[in-house]
Amino acid sequence: MLRGFVLAPDTRYSVIDYMRICLLSYRSYQYSGGQGIYIRYLSRSLRNLGHEVHVVSGPPYPELDDGIRLIRLPSLDLYSLPRVNRLFIDPRKLNSVPNLIEWLGVCLGVFTEPATFGMRAYRFLRHHNHHHSYDVIHDNQSLSYGILKIKESGIPVVTTIHHPVTIDLELAVKAAKSLWQSWGIRRWYTFINMQRKVAKRLSHFITGSQNSYRQIIDIFEIPEERLRVIYDGVDSSIFSQRHDVKRLENRLLVINSGDTPLKGLRYLLEAVAVLRQQRQVELIIIGKQMENGYTKGLTDRLGIAGCVTHLGQVTTAELVRQYSMATMVVVPSVYEGFGLPAAEAMSCSTPVISTTAGALPEIVGDAGILVPPADTKALVEAIAGLLDNPGKRAHLGKLGRERIRRMLNWENTAKETAEVYKEAVEYQNSIQQKKMFVLGEIKE
């Protein structure tokens, strides 16, 4: 529970300048995608402000700084297994409702991780919160029924929605090659129905861009006053050009954390195929290759397999090295709720070509080149023009670094997030006061 305090009018925030914060995240490995990066740097920055931070995570687990406690919530973690091994597991492992639902989800092609993580998180907090006495719970976009149970138990809850996953669904269905595939995609994304229902019953939300703010208000149908825009940060002391690394010519870099239609990799590969007719460009792709990825086999069909290199997942240090070597970074996304690769590249003084999709214009601004999404010809022209203009590349690199240092800072992100926590605590206290008043009236 909430440790039983109620704020007096003249002691606003003073009781909770120090908070015990619990971050919930169903997947938190920072080398797998943006949600893990968010947890890594937000937890660090909240700790640096003097708060006590625990992270409750399902696998794959994050690597956290000293002083931040990681609480692992094991699952069957079936998606880490080869596809052929996911269905045939030891029946003794199906000894709990979350495990059974997780396995059935894999059998039926339904993504259940947010829901099953919420169940496990609620059970953990129900049994252990009297030891930890968290002041606030911060849900990293699981939006599960378990989060509602946690809120109903009296603990203030804040939820980050990076962007509405309905956009992923719409783009994936549009790119489906058959009715059968379209049906399978819709089945996979059925967890969206849960997230919509849960969101309407929560009170405090954070998102990372003005674009996502507008999309969330429209899609989740929640009141505007419940949602706060807080930009993610970039650690510019880490993401900085390495001067011991030579910046190479004709080297394009793209970060592709998930080979889905949302990321628009197809259009960049098509652009590279056109550019290769006259230039010796090479493309480096950072990100895990998926078994049935959206662009699987496309490099072979386009005849560019020899100039495309997949590096897979890389460490932060290697990522900075790759940014520092690249002639430019291309962000061909059809939608982005924030645009972290663009921000990181700019922080490393690497020029960026980005689409105008989603929040990317907010992040890139006039410090990069913007082209329409899903437009191969526009990408070709922008890349060729920047390859031919080293002076402009240097200028954009400088502008990008200055923009990110000015605009995106994890300390500011943490401070603004802590203010939302305080609002959530005050809101919960007001509810408890009303309940106490009503009970008092009944007793009289």
C-alpha positions as a Markdown table, in Angstrom:
| # | Residue | x | y | z |
|---|---|---|---|---|
| 1 | Met | 0.0 | 0.0 | 0.0 |
| 2 | Leu | 0.9 | 3.6 | -0.1 |
| 3 | Arg | 2.6 | 3.9 | 3.4 |
| 4 | Gly | -0.4 | 5.7 | 4.7 |
| 5 | Phe | 0.6 | 9.4 | 4.4 |
| 6 | Val | -1.7 | 12.2 | 3.2 |
| 7 | Leu | -0.3 | 15.5 | 2.0 |
| 8 | Ala | -1.4 | 18.6 | 3.9 |
| 9 | Pro | -2.0 | 21.8 | 1.8 |
| 10 | Asp | 1.0 | 23.6 | 3.1 |
| 11 | Thr | 3.4 | 20.6 | 2.6 |
| 12 | Arg | 2.9 | 20.0 | -1.1 |
| 13 | Tyr | 5.5 | 17.6 | -2.5 |
| 14 | Ser | 7.7 | 17.9 | 0.7 |
| 15 | Val | 6.8 | 14.5 | 1.9 |
| 16 | Ile | 7.7 | 12.8 | -1.4 |
| 17 | Asp | 10.8 | 14.6 | -2.6 |
| 18 | Tyr | 12.3 | 11.2 | -2.0 |
| 19 | Met | 10.3 | 8.4 | -3.5 |
| 20 | Arg | 10.5 | 4.6 | -3.8 |
| 21 | Ile | 9.7 | 4.0 | -7.4 |
| 22 | Cys | 8.9 | 0.7 | -9.1 |
| 23 | Leu | 9.3 | 0.6 | -12.9 |
| 24 | Leu | 7.4 | -2.3 | -14.5 |
| 25 | Ser | 8.5 | -3.5 | -18.0 |
| 26 | Tyr | 7.6 | -6.8 | -19.6 |
| 27 | Arg | 10.8 | -6.6 | -21.8 |
| 28 | Ser | 13.7 | -4.4 | -20.8 |
| 29 | Tyr | 16.9 | -5.6 | -22.5 |
| 30 | Gln | 18.4 | -2.3 | -23.7 |
| 31 | Tyr | 19.9 | -3.8 | -26.9 |
| 32 | Ser | 16.5 | -5.1 | -28.2 |
| 33 | Gly | 14.6 | -1.9 | -28.6 |
| 34 | Gly | 13.5 | 1.5 | -27.4 |
| 35 | Gln | 11.5 | 0.3 | -24.3 |
| 36 | Gly | 14.6 | -1.2 | -22.8 |
| 37 | Ile | 16.7 | 1.9 | -23.5 |
| 38 | Tyr | 13.9 | 3.9 | -21.8 |
| 39 | Ile | 14.1 | 1.8 | -18.6 |
| 40 | Arg | 17.9 | 1.8 | -18.5 |
| 41 | Tyr | 18.4 | 5.6 | -18.7 |
| 42 | Leu | 15.2 | 6.7 | -16.8 |
| 43 | Ser | 16.1 | 4.4 | -13.9 |
| 44 | Arg | 19.6 | 5.8 | -13.8 |
| 45 | Ser | 18.4 | 9.4 | -13.9 |
| 46 | Leu | 15.8 | 8.9 | -11.3 |
| 47 | Arg | 18.4 | 7.4 | -9.0 |
| 48 | Asn | 20.7 | 10.3 | -9.7 |
| 49 | Leu | 17.9 | 12.6 | -8.5 |
| 50 | Gly | 18.0 | 10.8 | -5.1 |
| 51 | His | 15.1 | 8.4 | -5.5 |
| 52 | Glu | 15.1 | 4.7 | -4.8 |
| 53 | Val | 14.4 | 2.8 | -7.9 |
| 54 | His | 13.5 | -0.8 | -8.5 |
| 55 | Val | 12.9 | -2.4 | -11.9 |
| 56 | Val | 10.5 | -5.3 | -12.2 |
| 57 | Ser | 11.0 | -7.0 | -15.5 |
| 58 | Gly | 10.2 | -10.0 | -17.5 |
| 59 | Pro | 12.9 | -11.5 | -19.8 |
| 60 | Pro | 15.1 | -10.5 | -21.6 |
| 61 | Tyr | 16.3 | -8.7 | -18.5 |
| 62 | Pro | 18.1 | -5.3 | -18.5 |
| 63 | Glu | 21.5 | -4.4 | -17.4 |
| 64 | Leu | 21.1 | -1.7 | -14.7 |
| 65 | Asp | 23.5 | 0.6 | -12.9 |
| 66 | Asp | 24.7 | -0.1 | -9.4 |
| 67 | Gly | 22.2 | 1.0 | -6.8 |
| 68 | Ile | 19.1 | 0.1 | -8.9 |
| 69 | Arg | 17.5 | -3.2 | -7.9 |
| 70 | Leu | 16.4 | -5.6 | -10.6 |
| 71 | Ile | 13.6 | -7.9 | -9.7 |
| 72 | Arg | 13.3 | -10.7 | -12.3 |
| 73 | Leu | 9.8 | -12.1 | -13.0 |
| 74 | Pro | 10.6 | -15.3 | -14.9 |
| 75 | Ser | 8.3 | -16.5 | -17.7 |
| 76 | Leu | 8.4 | -19.4 | -20.1 |
| 77 | Asp | 10.2 | -17.0 | -22.5 |
| 78 | Leu | 9.1 | -19.1 | -25.4 |
| 79 | Tyr | 10.0 | -16.5 | -28.1 |
| 80 | Ser | 13.7 | -17.0 | -27.2 |
| 81 | Leu | 13.4 | -20.6 | -28.3 |
| 82 | Pro | 13.6 | -21.9 | -31.9 |
| 83 | Arg | 10.1 | -21.9 | -33.4 |
| 84 | Val | 9.9 | -25.7 | -33.6 |
| 85 | Asn | 10.5 | -26.0 | -29.8 |
| 86 | Arg | 7.9 | -23.4 | -28.6 |
| 87 | Leu | 4.9 | -25.7 | -28.6 |
| 88 | Phe | 6.5 | -28.8 | -27.1 |
| 89 | Ile | 7.4 | -28.0 | -23.5 |
| 90 | Asp | 7.4 | -29.9 | -20.2 |
| 91 | Pro | 3.8 | -30.0 | -19.0 |
| 92 | Arg | 5.0 | -29.4 | -15.5 |
| 93 | Lys | 5.9 | -25.9 | -16.5 |
| 94 | Leu | 2.2 | -25.1 | -17.2 |
| 95 | Asn | 1.7 | -24.9 | -13.4 |
| 96 | Ser | 0.3 | -21.4 | -13.2 |
| 97 | Val | -2.4 | -19.4 | -15.1 |
| 98 | Pro | 0.2 | -16.9 | -16.6 |
| 99 | Asn | 2.4 | -19.8 | -17.8 |
| 100 | Leu | -0.6 | -21.6 | -19.3 |
| 101 | Ile | -1.9 | -18.4 | -21.1 |
| 102 | Glu | 1.6 | -17.7 | -22.4 |
| 103 | Trp | 1.9 | -21.1 | -23.9 |
| 104 | Leu | -1.6 | -21.0 | -25.4 |
| 105 | Gly | -0.8 | -17.6 | -26.9 |
| 106 | Val | 2.1 | -19.1 | -28.7 |
| 107 | Cys | 0.0 | -22.0 | -29.9 |
| 108 | Leu | -2.7 | -19.7 | -31.2 |
| 109 | Gly | -0.5 | -17.0 | -32.6 |
| 110 | Val | -1.6 | -14.4 | -30.0 |
| 111 | Phe | 0.9 | -12.1 | -28.2 |
| 112 | Thr | 0.1 | -12.4 | -24.5 |
| 113 | Glu | 3.3 | -11.1 | -22.9 |
| 114 | Pro | 1.8 | -7.8 | -21.7 |
| 115 | Ala | -1.1 | -9.6 | -20.1 |
| 116 | Thr | 0.9 | -12.4 | -18.5 |
| 117 | Phe | 3.5 | -10.0 | -17.2 |
| 118 | Gly | 0.8 | -7.9 | -15.6 |
| 119 | Met | -0.5 | -11.0 | -13.8 |
| 120 | Arg | 2.9 | -11.8 | -12.5 |
| 121 | Ala | 3.6 | -8.2 | -11.5 |
| 122 | Tyr | 0.4 | -7.9 | -9.6 |
| 123 | Arg | 1.1 | -11.2 | -7.7 |
| 124 | Phe | 4.6 | -10.0 | -6.9 |
| 125 | Leu | 3.3 | -6.6 | -5.5 |
| 126 | Arg | 0.5 | -8.2 | -3.7 |
| 127 | His | 2.9 | -10.5 | -1.8 |
| 128 | His | 5.9 | -8.2 | -1.5 |
| 129 | Asn | 4.8 | -4.5 | -1.5 |
| 130 | His | 4.6 | -4.5 | 2.3 |
| 131 | His | 8.3 | -5.1 | 2.2 |
| 132 | His | 9.1 | -2.4 | -0.4 |
| 133 | Ser | 6.3 | 0.1 | 0.2 |
| 134 | Tyr | 6.5 | 1.7 | -3.2 |
| 135 | Asp | 5.2 | 5.3 | -3.5 |
| 136 | Val | 4.4 | 4.9 | -7.2 |
| 137 | Ile | 4.3 | 2.3 | -9.9 |
| 138 | His | 5.4 | 3.2 | -13.4 |
| 139 | Asp | 4.1 | 0.9 | -16.1 |
| 140 | Asn | 6.1 | 0.8 | -19.3 |
| 141 | Gln | 3.3 | 0.2 | -21.8 |
| 142 | Ser | 2.0 | -3.1 | -20.7 |
| 143 | Leu | -1.5 | -1.6 | -20.1 |
| 144 | Ser | -2.6 | -5.0 | -18.8 |
| 145 | Tyr | -5.4 | -6.0 | -16.5 |
| 146 | Gly | -2.8 | -6.6 | -13.8 |
| 147 | Ile | -2.0 | -2.9 | -13.8 |
| 148 | Leu | -5.6 | -2.2 | -13.0 |
| 149 | Lys | -5.5 | -4.6 | -10.1 |
| 150 | Ile | -2.4 | -2.8 | -8.8 |
| 151 | Lys | -4.2 | 0.6 | -9.1 |
| 152 | Glu | -7.2 | -0.8 | -7.3 |
| 153 | Ser | -5.0 | -1.9 | -4.4 |
| 154 | Gly | -4.3 | 1.8 | -3.7 |
| 155 | Ile | -0.8 | 2.3 | -5.2 |
| 156 | Pro | -0.5 | 5.3 | -7.6 |
| 157 | Val | 0.1 | 4.2 | -11.1 |
| 158 | Val | 1.7 | 6.1 | -14.0 |
| 159 | Thr | 1.9 | 4.6 | -17.5 |
| 160 | Thr | 4.1 | 5.4 | -20.4 |
| 161 | Ile | 2.6 | 4.9 | -23.9 |
| 162 | His | 5.5 | 5.3 | -26.4 |
| 163 | His | 3.0 | 5.2 | -29.2 |
| 164 | Pro | -0.3 | 3.4 | -30.0 |
| 165 | Val | 0.4 | -0.1 | -31.2 |
| 166 | Thr | -2.7 | 0.1 | -33.3 |
| 167 | Ile | -0.5 | 2.0 | -35.8 |
| 168 | Asp | 1.8 | -1.1 | -36.0 |
| 169 | Leu | -1.3 | -3.2 | -36.6 |
| 170 | Glu | -2.6 | -1.0 | -39.4 |
| 171 | Leu | 0.7 | -0.9 | -41.3 |
| 172 | Ala | 1.3 | -4.7 | -40.9 |
| 173 | Val | -2.2 | -5.5 | -42.2 |
| 174 | Lys | -1.7 | -3.1 | -45.1 |
| 175 | Ala | 1.6 | -4.9 | -46.0 |
| 176 | Ala | 0.0 | -8.4 | -45.7 |
| 177 | Lys | 0.5 | -10.6 | -48.8 |
| 178 | Ser | -2.7 | -12.6 | -48.3 |
| 179 | Leu | -6.0 | -12.7 | -46.4 |
| 180 | Trp | -4.6 | -15.6 | -44.3 |
| 181 | Gln | -1.5 | -13.5 | -43.3 |
| 182 | Ser | -3.8 | -10.5 | -42.6 |
| 183 | Trp | -5.9 | -12.6 | -40.3 |
| 184 | Gly | -2.9 | -13.9 | -38.5 |
| 185 | Ile | -1.6 | -10.4 | -37.9 |
| 186 | Arg | -4.9 | -9.3 | -36.5 |
| 187 | Arg | -4.9 | -12.3 | -34.2 |
| 188 | Trp | -1.4 | -11.5 | -32.9 |
| 189 | Tyr | -2.4 | -7.9 | -32.0 |
| 190 | Thr | -5.6 | -8.8 | -30.1 |
| 191 | Phe | -3.9 | -7.5 | -26.9 |
| 192 | Ile | -4.7 | -4.0 | -28.2 |
| 193 | Asn | -8.3 | -4.5 | -27.1 |
| 194 | Met | -7.0 | -5.0 | -23.5 |
| 195 | Gln | -4.8 | -2.0 | -23.7 |
| 196 | Arg | -7.7 | 0.3 | -24.8 |
| 197 | Lys | -9.9 | -0.9 | -22.0 |
| 198 | Val | -7.2 | -0.5 | -19.4 |
| 199 | Ala | -6.1 | 2.9 | -20.5 |
| 200 | Lys | -9.6 | 4.3 | -20.0 |
| 201 | Arg | -9.5 | 3.4 | -16.3 |
| 202 | Leu | -6.0 | 4.9 | -15.6 |
| 203 | Ser | -5.4 | 8.4 | -14.6 |
| 204 | His | -1.8 | 9.5 | -15.4 |
| 205 | Phe | 0.1 | 8.9 | -18.7 |
| 206 | Ile | 3.4 | 10.0 | -20.2 |
| 207 | Thr | 4.3 | 9.9 | -23.9 |
| 208 | Gly | 7.5 | 10.9 | -25.7 |
| 209 | Ser | 6.3 | 13.3 | -28.4 |
| 210 | Gln | 3.5 | 15.7 | -29.5 |
| 211 | Asn | 2.7 | 13.4 | -32.4 |
| 212 | Ser | 2.2 | 10.4 | -30.1 |
| 213 | Tyr | 0.1 | 12.7 | -27.8 |
| 214 | Arg | -2.3 | 13.4 | -30.6 |
| 215 | Gln | -2.5 | 9.8 | -31.7 |
| 216 | Ile | -3.0 | 8.5 | -28.1 |
| 217 | Ile | -5.8 | 11.0 | -27.4 |
| 218 | Asp | -7.5 | 9.9 | -30.6 |
| 219 | Ile | -7.0 | 6.2 | -30.4 |
| 220 | Phe | -7.3 | 5.5 | -26.7 |
| 221 | Glu | -10.0 | 8.1 | -26.2 |
| 222 | Ile | -8.6 | 9.4 | -22.9 |
| 223 | Pro | -9.0 | 13.0 | -21.6 |
| 224 | Glu | -6.2 | 15.3 | -22.7 |
| 225 | Glu | -5.4 | 16.4 | -19.1 |
| 226 | Arg | -4.4 | 12.8 | -18.2 |
| 227 | Leu | -1.5 | 12.7 | -20.7 |
| 228 | Arg | 1.8 | 14.6 | -20.4 |
| 229 | Val | 4.4 | 14.9 | -23.2 |
| 230 | Ile | 7.9 | 14.3 | -21.8 |
| 231 | Tyr | 10.6 | 13.8 | -24.4 |
| 232 | Asp | 13.1 | 10.9 | -23.9 |
| 233 | Gly | 16.7 | 11.9 | -23.4 |
| 234 | Val | 20.0 | 11.1 | -25.0 |
| 235 | Asp | 23.1 | 10.9 | -23.0 |
| 236 | Ser | 25.3 | 13.2 | -25.1 |
| 237 | Ser | 28.4 | 12.2 | -23.0 |
| 238 | Ile | 28.0 | 8.7 | -24.3 |
| 239 | Phe | 26.6 | 9.4 | -27.7 |
| 240 | Ser | 29.4 | 11.6 | -29.0 |
| 241 | Gln | 31.5 | 11.3 | -32.1 |
| 242 | Arg | 34.6 | 9.2 | -31.5 |
| 243 | His | 37.6 | 11.0 | -32.8 |
| 244 | Asp | 39.7 | 7.8 | -32.8 |
| 245 | Val | 37.4 | 6.4 | -35.5 |
| 246 | Lys | 37.6 | 7.6 | -39.1 |
| 247 | Arg | 34.3 | 8.6 | -40.8 |
| 248 | Leu | 34.0 | 6.6 | -44.0 |
| 249 | Glu | 32.7 | 7.6 | -47.4 |
| 250 | Asn | 29.6 | 6.0 | -49.0 |
| 251 | Arg | 28.7 | 4.2 | -45.8 |
| 252 | Leu | 25.0 | 4.3 | -44.9 |
| 253 | Leu | 23.7 | 3.2 | -41.5 |
| 254 | Val | 20.2 | 2.2 | -40.4 |
| 255 | Ile | 19.0 | 1.0 | -37.0 |
| 256 | Asn | 16.3 | -1.7 | -37.5 |
| 257 | Ser | 15.2 | -3.0 | -34.1 |
| 258 | Gly | 12.3 | -4.9 | -35.6 |
| 259 | Asp | 12.0 | -5.9 | -39.3 |
| 260 | Thr | 8.4 | -4.7 | -39.5 |
| 261 | Pro | 6.5 | -2.5 | -42.1 |
| 262 | Leu | 6.6 | 0.3 | -39.4 |
| 263 | Lys | 10.4 | 0.6 | -39.9 |
| 264 | Gly | 10.2 | 1.1 | -43.7 |
| 265 | Leu | 13.5 | -0.8 | -44.3 |
| 266 | Arg | 12.1 | -2.0 | -47.7 |
| 267 | Tyr | 12.3 | 1.6 | -49.1 |
| 268 | Leu | 15.9 | 2.1 | -48.0 |
| 269 | Leu | 16.9 | -1.3 | -49.6 |
| 270 | Glu | 15.2 | -0.3 | -52.8 |
| 271 | Ala | 17.0 | 3.1 | -52.7 |
| 272 | Val | 20.3 | 1.3 | -52.2 |
| 273 | Ala | 19.6 | -0.9 | -55.2 |
| 274 | Val | 19.1 | 2.3 | -57.3 |
| 275 | Leu | 22.2 | 4.0 | -55.9 |
| 276 | Arg | 24.4 | 1.0 | -56.5 |
| 277 | Gln | 23.9 | 1.4 | -60.3 |
| 278 | Gln | 26.3 | 4.4 | -60.1 |
| 279 | Arg | 27.9 | 4.4 | -56.7 |
| 280 | Gln | 29.8 | 2.0 | -54.5 |
| 281 | Val | 27.5 | 2.6 | -51.4 |
| 282 | Glu | 27.3 | 0.1 | -48.6 |
| 283 | Leu | 24.5 | -0.3 | -46.1 |
| 284 | Ile | 25.1 | -1.4 | -42.5 |
| 285 | Ile | 22.0 | -2.7 | -40.7 |
| 286 | Ile | 22.0 | -2.8 | -36.9 |
| 287 | Gly | 19.3 | -4.9 | -35.3 |
| 288 | Lys | 18.2 | -8.5 | -34.8 |
| 289 | Gln | 17.2 | -10.3 | -38.0 |
| 290 | Met | 13.8 | -11.9 | -37.6 |
| 291 | Glu | 13.0 | -15.4 | -38.9 |
| 292 | Asn | 10.1 | -14.2 | -41.0 |
| 293 | Gly | 11.1 | -10.5 | -41.2 |
| 294 | Tyr | 9.3 | -8.1 | -43.5 |
| 295 | Thr | 12.3 | -7.8 | -45.8 |
| 296 | Lys | 13.6 | -11.3 | -45.6 |
| 297 | Gly | 15.1 | -12.3 | -49.0 |
| 298 | Leu | 14.7 | -8.7 | -50.4 |
| 299 | Thr | 18.4 | -8.0 | -50.6 |
| 300 | Asp | 18.9 | -11.1 | -52.8 |
| 301 | Arg | 15.9 | -10.2 | -55.0 |
| 302 | Leu | 17.3 | -6.7 | -55.4 |
| 303 | Gly | 20.8 | -8.0 | -56.1 |
| 304 | Ile | 22.4 | -6.0 | -53.3 |
| 305 | Ala | 23.3 | -8.8 | -50.8 |
| 306 | Gly | 27.0 | -8.1 | -51.4 |
| 307 | Cys | 26.8 | -4.5 | -50.1 |
| 308 | Val | 24.5 | -5.0 | -47.2 |
| 309 | Thr | 25.9 | -6.1 | -43.8 |
| 310 | His | 23.7 | -7.2 | -40.9 |
| 311 | Leu | 25.5 | -6.6 | -37.6 |
| 312 | Gly | 22.7 | -7.8 | -35.4 |
| 313 | Gln | 22.4 | -6.4 | -31.8 |
| 314 | Val | 25.4 | -4.5 | -30.7 |
| 315 | Thr | 26.6 | -2.9 | -27.4 |
| 316 | Thr | 26.3 | 0.8 | -26.8 |
| 317 | Ala | 30.0 | 1.3 | -27.3 |
| 318 | Glu | 29.8 | -0.5 | -30.7 |
| 319 | Leu | 26.7 | 1.5 | -31.6 |
| 320 | Val | 28.6 | 4.8 | -31.0 |
| 321 | Arg | 31.5 | 3.5 | -33.1 |
| 322 | Gln | 29.2 | 2.7 | -36.0 |
| 323 | Tyr | 27.5 | 6.1 | -35.8 |
| 324 | Ser | 31.0 | 7.7 | -35.8 |
| 325 | Met | 32.1 | 5.7 | -38.9 |
| 326 | Ala | 28.9 | 6.3 | -40.9 |
| 327 | Thr | 28.7 | 8.9 | -43.7 |
| 328 | Met | 25.1 | 9.3 | -42.7 |
| 329 | Val | 22.3 | 7.6 | -40.8 |
| 330 | Val | 19.0 | 7.0 | -42.7 |
| 331 | Val | 15.7 | 6.6 | -40.8 |
| 332 | Pro | 13.2 | 5.3 | -43.4 |
| 333 | Ser | 10.4 | 4.6 | -40.9 |
| 334 | Val | 6.8 | 4.8 | -42.0 |
| 335 | Tyr | 5.9 | 5.7 | -38.4 |
| 336 | Glu | 7.9 | 6.6 | -35.2 |
| 337 | Gly | 6.5 | 7.6 | -31.9 |
| 338 | Phe | 9.8 | 9.2 | -31.0 |
| 339 | Gly | 12.8 | 8.4 | -33.2 |
| 340 | Leu | 15.7 | 7.4 | -30.9 |
| 341 | Pro | 18.1 | 6.3 | -33.7 |
| 342 | Ala | 17.8 | 9.8 | -35.3 |
| 343 | Ala | 18.5 | 11.5 | -32.0 |
| 344 | Glu | 21.5 | 9.2 | -31.1 |
| 345 | Ala | 23.0 | 9.7 | -34.5 |
| 346 | Met | 22.6 | 13.5 | -34.3 |
| 347 | Ser | 24.2 | 13.5 | -30.9 |
| 348 | Cys | 27.2 | 11.7 | -32.5 |
| 349 | Ser | 27.4 | 14.6 | -35.1 |
| 350 | Thr | 26.3 | 12.2 | -37.9 |
| 351 | Pro | 24.1 | 13.7 | -40.5 |
| 352 | Val | 20.6 | 12.2 | -40.7 |
| 353 | Ile | 18.1 | 11.7 | -43.5 |
| 354 | Ser | 14.7 | 10.9 | -42.0 |
| 355 | Thr | 11.2 | 10.6 | -43.2 |
| 356 | Thr | 8.5 | 13.0 | -42.0 |
| 357 | Ala | 6.6 | 10.1 | -40.4 |
| 358 | Gly | 5.3 | 10.4 | -36.9 |
| 359 | Ala | 7.4 | 12.3 | -34.4 |
| 360 | Leu | 10.6 | 12.4 | -36.6 |
| 361 | Pro | 10.1 | 16.0 | -37.7 |
| 362 | Glu | 9.9 | 17.0 | -34.0 |
| 363 | Ile | 13.2 | 15.3 | -33.2 |
| 364 | Val | 15.2 | 16.1 | -36.4 |
| 365 | Gly | 13.8 | 19.6 | -37.1 |
| 366 | Asp | 16.0 | 21.7 | -39.4 |
| 367 | Ala | 19.2 | 19.7 | -38.3 |
| 368 | Gly | 18.6 | 17.0 | -40.9 |
| 369 | Ile | 17.0 | 16.2 | -44.2 |
| 370 | Leu | 13.4 | 15.2 | -44.2 |
| 371 | Val | 11.7 | 13.2 | -47.0 |
| 372 | Pro | 8.1 | 11.8 | -47.3 |
| 373 | Pro | 7.7 | 8.2 | -45.9 |
| 374 | Ala | 7.4 | 5.2 | -48.2 |
| 375 | Asp | 9.0 | 7.2 | -51.0 |
| 376 | Thr | 12.0 | 5.3 | -52.6 |
| 377 | Lys | 12.7 | 8.1 | -55.1 |
| 378 | Ala | 12.9 | 10.8 | -52.5 |
| 379 | Leu | 15.3 | 8.7 | -50.4 |
| 380 | Val | 17.5 | 8.2 | -53.5 |
| 381 | Glu | 17.7 | 11.9 | -54.2 |
| 382 | Ala | 18.3 | 12.9 | -50.6 |
| 383 | Ile | 21.1 | 10.3 | -50.1 |
| 384 | Ala | 22.8 | 11.1 | -53.4 |
| 385 | Gly | 22.6 | 14.8 | -52.7 |
| 386 | Leu | 24.2 | 14.5 | -49.3 |
| 387 | Leu | 26.9 | 12.1 | -50.6 |
| 388 | Asp | 27.9 | 14.7 | -53.1 |
| 389 | Asn | 28.1 | 17.5 | -50.5 |
| 390 | Pro | 30.6 | 16.9 | -47.7 |
| 391 | Gly | 30.3 | 20.5 | -46.5 |
| 392 | Lys | 26.6 | 20.1 | -45.9 |
| 393 | Arg | 27.2 | 16.8 | -44.1 |
| 394 | Ala | 29.6 | 18.5 | -41.7 |
| 395 | His | 27.1 | 21.4 | -41.2 |
| 396 | Leu | 24.2 | 19.1 | -40.4 |
| 397 | Gly | 26.4 | 17.0 | -38.1 |
| 398 | Lys | 27.2 | 20.2 | -36.1 |
| 399 | Leu | 23.6 | 21.3 | -36.1 |
| 400 | Gly | 22.3 | 17.9 | -35.0 |
| 401 | Arg | 24.7 | 17.7 | -32.0 |
| 402 | Glu | 23.7 | 21.2 | -30.8 |
| 403 | Arg | 20.0 | 20.4 | -31.2 |
| 404 | Ile | 20.1 | 17.2 | -29.2 |
| 405 | Arg | 22.2 | 18.6 | -26.4 |
| 406 | Arg | 19.7 | 21.5 | -26.1 |
| 407 | Met | 16.5 | 19.5 | -26.5 |
| 408 | Leu | 16.9 | 16.0 | -25.1 |
| 409 | Asn | 18.4 | 15.4 | -21.7 |
| 410 | Trp | 17.7 | 12.5 | -19.4 |
| 411 | Glu | 18.0 | 14.6 | -16.2 |
| 412 | Asn | 15.2 | 16.8 | -17.5 |
| 413 | Thr | 13.2 | 13.7 | -18.5 |
| 414 | Ala | 13.6 | 12.3 | -15.0 |
| 415 | Lys | 12.6 | 15.6 | -13.3 |
| 416 | Glu | 9.5 | 16.0 | -15.4 |
| 417 | Thr | 8.6 | 12.3 | -14.8 |
| 418 | Ala | 9.0 | 12.7 | -11.1 |
| 419 | Glu | 6.5 | 15.6 | -11.2 |
| 420 | Val | 4.0 | 13.3 | -12.8 |
| 421 | Tyr | 4.6 | 10.8 | -10.0 |
| 422 | Lys | 3.9 | 13.5 | -7.4 |
| 423 | Glu | 0.7 | 14.4 | -9.2 |
| 424 | Ala | -0.3 | 10.7 | -9.2 |
| 425 | Val | 0.4 | 10.4 | -5.5 |
| 426 | Glu | -1.6 | 13.5 | -4.7 |
| 427 | Tyr | -4.5 | 12.2 | -6.8 |
| 428 | Gln | -4.5 | 8.9 | -5.0 |
| 429 | Asn | -4.4 | 10.7 | -1.6 |
| 430 | Ser | -7.4 | 12.7 | -2.6 |
| 431 | Ile | -9.3 | 9.6 | -3.5 |
| 432 | Gln | -8.4 | 8.1 | -0.1 |
| 433 | Gln | -9.4 | 11.2 | 1.7 |
| 434 | Lys | -12.8 | 11.1 | -0.1 |
| 435 | Lys | -13.3 | 7.5 | 0.9 |
| 436 | Met | -12.4 | 8.3 | 4.5 |
| 437 | Phe | -14.9 | 11.2 | 4.5 |
| 438 | Val | -17.7 | 9.0 | 3.1 |
| 439 | Leu | -17.0 | 6.3 | 5.6 |
| 440 | Gly | -17.1 | 8.9 | 8.4 |
| 441 | Glu | -20.4 | 10.2 | 7.1 |
| 442 | Ile | -21.8 | 6.6 | 7.1 |
| 443 | Lys | -20.6 | 6.0 | 10.7 |
| 444 | Glu | -22.3 | 9.1 | 11.9 |
